[in-house]
Amino acid sequence: SLVALAHQAVGGTGFMEEHDLQLYFRRTKAAGVYFGDADFHREALADVMGL
């Protein structure tokens, strides 16, 4: 995911509470649980398109 790539770019700094990246990481993980991850939506779209 994009957030995981951002964590790699900034290293350990992204896990510090003072850095906003840790908030985005938690929010994307929670959104994936509640609404489905990218693979789920990709498959749903492919079904709708008949692919």
Secondary structure as UniProt FT lines:
FT   HELIX           2..10
FT   HELIX           11..15
FT   TURN            17..18
FT   HELIX           21..35
FT   HELIX           38..49
//
